[in-house]
């Protein structure tokens, strides 16, 4: 007769630690900072060029 409670399978052992499912975020952060730096350099260069033309 089922009691409504889950039953563990025979031979199942609970893991001692949670599995590592993440990744290293440092390369993604470095890529983001490089994109911000490149964008800032492009804006600065554009503003300097417009200032010289005026």
N, C-alpha and C positions, 0 to 999 in steps of 0.2 A: 504494500500500500504506500503510495507517495504522500509524503508529508508537506510538500511544497517548498522544502529547503533544498538548495543545490547540494549535490553529492560529489565529492572529490573522486577522480578516477584512481584506480589502483596504481600504485607506484609513482604517483605525482609528488614531487618535493617542491615546496615553495622556494623561489630564488632568494639568495641572501641579500642581493642588491638589485636595484632597478637597472635595467639595461641603459647603456649610453646611446641615446638617439639623436643627440645634437651634433653640431659641427663647430669648427673653429671660426669665430666671427671676425678675427683680426684681418684676414684678406678682404673681406667685404667692407670693413671700416676703412681700410687703407684705400680701396677703390673709390669709396664715397668721398673721402678727403681729397683724393687726387682730382676727382671730377669737380669738386667745389673750387679747388685751386685753379684748374684750367678755365673754368667759367669766369672766375674773378679776373684772371689775366686777360681773357678775351674782352671783358667789359672795360677794363682799364685801358687796353690798347685802343679800343673803339673810341672811348672818351678822349684820349690824347689826340687821336687823329682828327676828331671833330673840332677840338679846341684849336689845332693848328690851322685848319681850313677856315675858321671864322675870322 
